[in-house]
Amino acid sequence: MAFGIFVFFAATGAQAQTIKQPGLTLEAKAWNDIQIQGDRGSTLISLTGFDLKPKPRAKTIGGIVKETTTSDGLPALEVDYTLAAPDGVESPVKLTALLVLKPGGVDVTYTVANLPDEADIGQSMFGRRLANGASELPTEKYGLWKRHAHGGQPQEHMDGKLVRYQIGDQVIALAFDSTNRVNLGWKDGRAHHVGFVKSAEKPGVQTTSLSILLTPADWPAELVSARWQTRPVGLKLTTPQLYNWWESVPGKPAAAQPELTLNAKLANTSGTTTRTIVINHWIRDFAGNHVSRATRDIELAPGQLLNEAIRFRPASDSIDPTRDIFFAEVSIADKTTGEELAFARTNLALLPPHEFKGTSAESIFGIAAYWPFPDETSVQRLMERMGVRWYRQGNTHDYKNITALRHTQIPKKTYDEDTAAGDKWIREQLQLCVDHANPAWEFGNEINYAVMSIGMGDTVKDQERTKRIAKYLGWVKAIRRIQKEMGAPAADVKILSVGLAGMDVKFADAIQDAGGWKLLDGLAIHPGRGNFTPDYPVSKPWQTWTHGAYGNYWNYYGSVRTAANLVKKYGDTPQKPKELWLTEVYACAFPNSFWEDSLRHGAENAILSFGLAMSEGVKALMWYQLFDSVHYDKLGVNPKDREYYFGLINRDLSFKPALLAYAAAAEELDQAKFVRWLKFPNTTNGEESKTRGLLFDSPRGPMTILWDRTDGYVLSEKQKDFASPEPWIDEWRSRVPTTLPLAHGQTTLTTINPIGQRKQVPADADNKSTVTLKLTGAPVFVYGLDVTKLK
């Protein structure tokens, strides 16, 4: 560091320290009044003090400011703060700040030293004061797209977070990089949370960094970040439609469908260099056809912003141009070197309008969880188009056609520890059920799940299982007593079992053995699934299946079928039949993991999940969940955590193929009733047919779901460096010609693929009473069969 001038801002009238860069000035009027000013001389934001907490707790009470220069020649200010504990005694903990002024921003680093070993400063806040009239813009969590090392699905990696404020016609941003575990919700008018990182080399030292940036008002976060992190270009993909969703024109060809638009916003984010780039894009449909692709060279001056509009329609030979999902990528390469500088992906969807006829009393289609992105009205419009009729936790009065349940955890204490408080809580919950028109209360969640080395199934220690069930039933008994005391309508609220993680037969049996089943109105389970098709094991008795919370324990149809059998085994309450609820069902699409679904398999498996549930008389199936990410990091980025990939909608609010599958299943199963499994003749060598079929009676006529299991039930094998295939690639190896009987008077069959695309298949040329379909592991809906011949 260069020699600096020390100034202790204790006396009134001390001289301010001022350093400048083009467009920005950093002026320290006092240790707790360090102002960042724009080129017009007005103060945009000021840094004040610092609040260290919770352990040790200390606040800044003074400081010394030093003007200095960094090793790379940038002007900076250093602040050596004085900290005091809550009792006013000066703290031995040392806090310093380094503020480096750069063109367009200030890099701020706080360093805390002399921390005790037991220190926890995870709730610390830095003081900041915004200019009068500043308004907060939407917070941005943004990712950087990266290729998979082994050719699998590209993923977004955490690139940072921006908290932006509009001040007049200027925008200022607090920028946190991917290492800063900042909680964006912890802020008020005077301070903002910041996350510290422990030093690996220096015990008792922790640091945190952020930048304060003056950003172009029309630059999205991805471009701001590219410039901030000194990348040569920035790229952001958007569309003019919310959820990248267009409404198609029913019955019209591709040329008459609406034009879809993909907007690519890119900028030369290098400081001084004009750059010639190659911009390339491709867009594929679900079948893999290119509907648009092009490459061209562009010269961009430093800081130049370019908006590219890419317009297209469905392929002219699309089997159904009224609905499709399009997978888009835009990439930027250096013209001279050929090096890829940036790329980004998104999906666009085309769906026809549709009005569902069935009510929640006739439908099993539900959602387990969602957040109002971008707002509640928009989400409800989408769920209405999807055919959602159930929601796991909410107020029924808030929805047009959705019935909401109540779902709570079990209180931490046993009921007997404080019966008065317990009774009060139960009455409040039951009253909420009444006020919110919740017909059922799912009480508890996955208490059979692994915690502190306690497993599931036969791995749960008997003593611990007994303890958990005793606590659970203590509360359930109290709920039932209070329901009687309150009378109707509270007494009419159904009490569902704790939602079991997987079909944990031993846990369910233990509830029954403890007298719990007679207290419940239904069984709630979460039939998790690994790398198996949902119908595994169709032809294998459950009794031969090995229980345990590993491998094929996470098996969908086996779990559902066993649960249905348990409901029958445990028995019904007179005049009030017990029900089976699937309150969490999913098709997790965690990329490049053999255990989870590919994006295409996710769509296929959604169809089968609903069809199989209806075949077992399930009351409702709650899909987990609508949006990617997790409740504590909504729309966040984490490429290593599968919990971020359970949604039907991507982090950028574009649809996955599974959302179109959900809508397709809801349409075709609307007001449908399950009739039976179809029976297909054995093969010529006497082996059991691999063809599978479910028959439903619907207002549109007899309808079947057909698929084939020649390729087996295992979707993907475990292997090193597993790479997920692209979503337009059909992974099924076998295309099995299957001759089917046409219904009397029919000359064609109507088939509907997993995303709802309809196709007419003509009768066989040599036999007009049959039609031959090439079936795969992907299910198809079929209308027009003579099902009397498939017994």
Secondary structure, 3 states (H helix, E strand, C coil): CCCCCEEECCCCCCCCEEEEECCEEEEEEECCEEEEECCCCCEEEEEEEEEECCECCEEEEEEEEEEEECCCCCEEEEEEEEEECCCCCECCCEEEEEEEEECCEEEEEEEEECCCCCCECCCCEEEEEECCCCEECCCEEEEEEECCCCCCCCEEEEEEEEEEEEECCEEEEEEECCCCCCCCCCECCCEEECCCEECCCCCCCEEEEEEEEEECCCCCHHHHHHHHCCCCEEEEEECCCHHHEEECCCCCCHHHCCCEEEEEEEEECCCCCCEEEEEEEEEECCCCCEEEEEEEEEEECCCCEEEEEEEECCCCCCCCCCCEEEEEEEEEEECCCCCEEEEEEEEEEEECCCCCCCCCCCCCEEECCCCCCCCHHHHHHHHHHHCCCEECCCCHHHCCCCEECEEECCCCCCHHHCHHHHHHHHHHHHHHHHHCCCCEEEECECCCCCECCECCHHHCCHHHHHHHHHHHHHHHHHHHHHHHHHCCCHHHCEEECCEEECCCHHHHHHHHHCCCHHHCCEEEEECCCCCECCCCCCCCCHHHCCCCCCHHHCCHHHHHHHHHHHHHHHCCECCECCEEEEEEECCCCCCCCCCCCCHHHHHHHHHHHHHHHHHCCCCEEEECCCECEECCEECCCCCCCHHHHCCCECCCCCECHHHHHHHHHHHHCCCCEEEEECCCCCCCCCCCCCEEEEEEEECCEEEEEEEECCCCCECCCCCCCCCCCCCCCCCCCCCEEEEEEECCCCCEEEEECCCCCEEEEECECCECCEEEEEECCCCEEEECECHHHCC
